[in-house]
Amino acid sequence: MKLIVAGQEAATASEFAELALGIDVELFAGSDGEGDLDRRTRLAVATEVLRDLAPEAAWYAKALMRNAAERRRVLTWRAA
């Protein structure tokens, strides 16, 4: 099954969310190897963007932020 939003085909669930909700998943989920200063800056921007999002998109973005924080805790625990 193809996932098409606004005439663009999404290859992954993340791409579908970006196209359908109009949000950048990486802004809310972060990226691997992100430094502490980069993370704090990204989260500050993400918090500002949350204020302007529609309720459904804001809910999804908040879920991305929670899941990303949990993933970092697990990776930190495994590395220790």
Secondary structure, DSSP 8 states (H G I E B T S, - for coil): --EEETTEEESSHHHHHHHHH---HHHHH--TT--HHHHHHHHHHHHHHHHHS-HHHHHHHHHHHHHHHHHHHHHHHHH-
